[in-house]
Amino acid sequence: MKAIIMGCGRLGEQVCRLLAASGGNQVCVIDYDQTALDRLGADIKVRKVKGVGFDREVLLEAGIREADAFVATSSSDNANVIAARIARNIFYVPKVVARLYDPRRAEIYRRLGLMTISSINWAAERVREMLLHADLDSVMAFGKGEVALLNIETPAHLVGRQVKHLIIPGETNVVSITREGQAFIPTTGSELKSGDTIHIVVLATSMGQLETLLGMGGGF
């Protein structure tokens, strides 16, 4: 994948490092601050372009015409959305993501066809989950936190029961089980065993029902 990252702050730098470490990815990072680009060092194989991330010539130098992905992670919401719209609507980059500091703008940007991430939204949802459902280990949230992925060790009262006992159609589903270090995709008839780690996706609004199925008490 050929990816362009606009903005080499903490998030942009981390995205660069992760993509570069994944192997097979060609990464180019744009930033107007040479010091920010220099922080990447020589140990990471990425191209560096100094300039404003929504300038046409800068984008062309970064290889926007051949890019498969464009990620705008600068410290300015306005700069991010301008750059993201240029990447999507002028250069037709297939995957475009823009970082937002103000989550209230997320719906507007979605209407423009842009994928957005907001650390504020993610952090707020994570705090809510930790306070209200402290016994549930949420490892990932989707959307604005409407759906969560949980890792749960099989409770004693569910050992020998079937996966179907943890499924509420449209609300909870078991997507995988890890048993003795090996993961597999279960069927509704798969038997739960002691020591299993159950990977469950659940609606945030159904956390309480899942806690009841698992025999857990509520948070507050």
Secondary structure as GFF3:
##gff-version 3
##sequence-region A 1 220
A	DSSP	beta_strand	2	6	.	.	.	ID=ss1
A	DSSP	alpha_helix	10	22	.	.	.	ID=ss2
A	DSSP	beta_strand	26	31	.	.	.	ID=ss3
A	DSSP	alpha_helix	34	38	.	.	.	ID=ss4
A	DSSP	beta_strand	47	50	.	.	.	ID=ss5
A	DSSP	alpha_helix	56	62	.	.	.	ID=ss6
A	DSSP	three_ten_helix	64	66	.	.	.	ID=ss7
A	DSSP	beta_strand	69	72	.	.	.	ID=ss8
A	DSSP	alpha_helix	77	89	.	.	.	ID=ss9
A	DSSP	beta_strand	95	100	.	.	.	ID=ss10
A	DSSP	three_ten_helix	103	105	.	.	.	ID=ss11
A	DSSP	alpha_helix	106	111	.	.	.	ID=ss12
A	DSSP	beta_strand	115	118	.	.	.	ID=ss13
A	DSSP	alpha_helix	119	132	.	.	.	ID=ss14
A	DSSP	beta_strand	137	142	.	.	.	ID=ss15
A	DSSP	beta_strand	147	153	.	.	.	ID=ss16
A	DSSP	three_ten_helix	156	158	.	.	.	ID=ss17
A	DSSP	three_ten_helix	163	166	.	.	.	ID=ss18
A	DSSP	beta_strand	172	179	.	.	.	ID=ss19
A	DSSP	beta_strand	182	184	.	.	.	ID=ss20
A	DSSP	beta_strand	197	203	.	.	.	ID=ss21
A	DSSP	three_ten_helix	204	206	.	.	.	ID=ss22
A	DSSP	alpha_helix	207	214	.	.	.	ID=ss23
###
